Amino acid sequence: MARSNHKMIRAKAKRVAIPRDFRTVGQLGKRARGEAGRSNETGFFSPPEDWHEPQGNTGTGYRVVTQDPGEGFVHVVTEQDIRERLAQLPAWMIQPLEVIQLSRLTRKKLSFPCYGMQWGSALYLYPMDEMLVEYFFTPPRPAQVVEAKMYGATWEEEGESEWRLNWTKDAIRDFYLNNVLIHELGHLLDNRNTSYIDRERYAEWFAIEYGYRPTRRESLAAQAAKKVVRRHHSS
């Protein structure tokens, strides 16, 4: 069974990340969303992991496995968060799903860190540094700045060769539930594309279409409703 992932290389002493790149693998890589183990095609290697072999218990009966995040790290979403988010999707979208694991980040996994990963019928979500800050050695690309802004994160330049990506609890939770999780689900549902690039493009589209856009429409509607109520009360 094929595995593939996106990785981000960090300077271990400081948990520093080389910047998240678009899905081009031979570049510096990306701490990102993806599938596990297409090393021949992408140059990526799978991190050590507890791989869950399919058992056939899919759909609404999927399991959530929560591991200790590891020293200095924290899971930014809970099992309840995940179940509530997936319950908002059509039933057919979670039909192939069997396991979601909130994985532990070990010293070995720091060599291949991911936001999330898909393998078989299982999805894996990885913890964040407890400070909710990521360090990069090169400036963010315009697309990276846009993505951060979409979810409420901010970039900050600290010097000639260091940039910080700052998250809040709400921003990183939004990012995981409406991007990383949905991106991985897109990989699980993609039974047509075979090339790495095509599968990544599909998963990115899926995350925007079924993760970002619906939640933003709900947010805008809620904001509009509040404005109407305020105007009504002030009249």
Salt bridges, closest charged atoms under 4 A:
ASP21 OD1 - ARG141 NH1 3.05
GLU35 OE1 - ARG38 NE 3.57
GLU35 OE1 - HIS187 ND1 3.36
GLU35 OE2 - ARG199 NH2 2.37
GLU41 OE1 - ARG38 NH1 3.68
GLU49 OE1 - LYS109 NZ 3.27
ASP68 OD1 - ARG104 NH1 2.78
GLU79 OE2 - ARG83 NE 2.91
ASP81 OD1 - ARG173 NH2 2.94
ASP129 OD2 - ARG15 NH1 3.12
GLU147 OE1 - ARG20 NH1 3.11
GLU147 OE2 - ARG33 NH2 2.78
GLU156 OE1 - ARG164 NE 3.82
GLU158 OE2 - ARG164 NH1 3.30
GLU162 OE1 - LYS14 NZ 3.24
ASP174 OD2 - ARG216 NH2 2.53
ASP190 OD2 - ARG199 NH1 3.52
ASP198 OD1 - ARG201 NH1 3.97
GLU200 OE1 - HIS6 NE2 2.49
GLU200 OE1 - ARG23 NE 3.34
GLU200 OE1 - HIS183 NE2 3.39
GLU200 OE2 - HIS187 NE2 2.75
GLU204 OE2 - ARG23 NH2 1.68
GLU204 OE2 - ARG33 NH2 3.46
GLU204 OE2 - HIS183 ND1 3.35
GLU209 OE1 - ARG213 NH1 2.97
